[in-house]
C-alpha cells in the first residue's frame, strides 16, 4: 500500500466516521427538540378546552348574577312608580279639597312643574 | 397475552426504538454468522483479515449490535449512541472494500462499499432524524341526526 493510498483511506475513514457521527448526533438532538415541542403542543391542545370551559363558566356566573340584580332593581322601580302614582293621586285629591274650601295651595316644586309640562 | 407484550414493547420502544432494535438484532446475527460459519478468504476484506481473523472482527458487529439494541430502550436524545454504534461496522466494512478498490484487489468493492454506505449508513443516518411523537386521533365529527 502506497502512502497516497493510506492517506486516501484515512481521509475516507475520517469522513465517514466523523461526518456520520456528527450527523447522527446533531439529528438526534434535533429530533429530541422536535419531539418535545410536539408533546407540548399535544398537551396544550388537550388542556385548552378545559381552560376555555373554566373561563366560560366564570362568564356564565357573572351573567347570572347581573340578571338577578337587574330583576331586583326592576321590581323596586316598579314598586316606587306605583307608590308615586298613588301619592300624586292623593295630592290631587287634597288640592281639589283645598280649592273647594277656598284655600290656594302652595306652588308645586319646580321638578313637579317640569314633569307636568314636559312629561319627563 | 401476546398482544399485550407486543403493545408494551411498542409503547416502550417508540419509533426510533423499533428501528434500533431491528438494526441491533440484525447486526448481532451478522456477527454471530461470521463466528458460527467461518468464511474462508472473503474477497475484498484484506484490510481487515490482514490484522486479525474475520471471526474476531465479528465481535465488532456483535458489540455494536448489542449497544444498538440496548439503546432502543433509552429515551430520545440518549439513544444517539445507538445510532453511532450502528454506523460503525458498516462503515468499517465500506472502508475495507474501498481499500480493496484502491489496491486493485477487488474491483467490485466500490459498489459494495457504496451499498454499505447507502443501505446501511445512510438508512441509519436517516433513522436518527426521525422524531418521536404520534399525532393524536382526529376528534370525531358531529354527525347529522336521523330524527326529523
HADDOCK unambig.tbl for C-alpha pairs under 7 A between the chains (distance, minus, plus):
assign (segid A and resid 1 and name CA) (segid B and resid 103 and name CA) 6.77 0.50 0.50
assign (segid A and resid 5 and name CA) (segid B and resid 102 and name CA) 6.59 0.50 0.50
assign (segid A and resid 9 and name CA) (segid B and resid 99 and name CA) 6.45 0.50 0.50
assign (segid A and resid 13 and name CA) (segid B and resid 95 and name CA) 6.40 0.50 0.50
assign (segid A and resid 16 and name CA) (segid B and resid 91 and name CA) 6.69 0.50 0.50
assign (segid A and resid 21 and name CA) (segid B and resid 84 and name CA) 5.76 0.50 0.50
assign (segid A and resid 24 and name CA) (segid B and resid 80 and name CA) 6.74 0.50 0.50
assign (segid A and resid 24 and name CA) (segid B and resid 83 and name CA) 6.65 0.50 0.50
assign (segid A and resid 24 and name CA) (segid B and resid 84 and name CA) 6.56 0.50 0.50
assign (segid A and resid 24 and name CA) (segid B and resid 125 and name CA) 5.69 0.50 0.50
assign (segid A and resid 24 and name CA) (segid B and resid 128 and name CA) 5.79 0.50 0.50
assign (segid A and resid 25 and name CA) (segid B and resid 80 and name CA) 5.84 0.50 0.50
assign (segid A and resid 27 and name CA) (segid B and resid 128 and name CA) 5.80 0.50 0.50
assign (segid A and resid 27 and name CA) (segid B and resid 129 and name CA) 4.72 0.50 0.50
assign (segid A and resid 28 and name CA) (segid B and resid 77 and name CA) 5.67 0.50 0.50
assign (segid A and resid 28 and name CA) (segid B and resid 80 and name CA) 5.67 0.50 0.50
assign (segid A and resid 28 and name CA) (segid B and resid 128 and name CA) 5.61 0.50 0.50
assign (segid A and resid 28 and name CA) (segid B and resid 129 and name CA) 6.01 0.50 0.50
assign (segid A and resid 29 and name CA) (segid B and resid 77 and name CA) 5.75 0.50 0.50
assign (segid A and resid 31 and name CA) (segid B and resid 129 and name CA) 5.61 0.50 0.50
assign (segid A and resid 31 and name CA) (segid B and resid 130 and name CA) 6.03 0.50 0.50
assign (segid A and resid 31 and name CA) (segid B and resid 131 and name CA) 4.35 0.50 0.50
assign (segid A and resid 32 and name CA) (segid B and resid 76 and name CA) 5.67 0.50 0.50
assign (segid A and resid 32 and name CA) (segid B and resid 77 and name CA) 5.32 0.50 0.50
assign (segid A and resid 32 and name CA) (segid B and resid 131 and name CA) 6.39 0.50 0.50
assign (segid A and resid 34 and name CA) (segid B and resid 131 and name CA) 6.25 0.50 0.50
assign (segid A and resid 35 and name CA) (segid B and resid 131 and name CA) 5.46 0.50 0.50
assign (segid A and resid 35 and name CA) (segid B and resid 132 and name CA) 5.26 0.50 0.50
assign (segid A and resid 35 and name CA) (segid B and resid 133 and name CA) 5.71 0.50 0.50
assign (segid A and resid 38 and name CA) (segid B and resid 133 and name CA) 6.70 0.50 0.50
assign (segid A and resid 39 and name CA) (segid B and resid 133 and name CA) 6.94 0.50 0.50
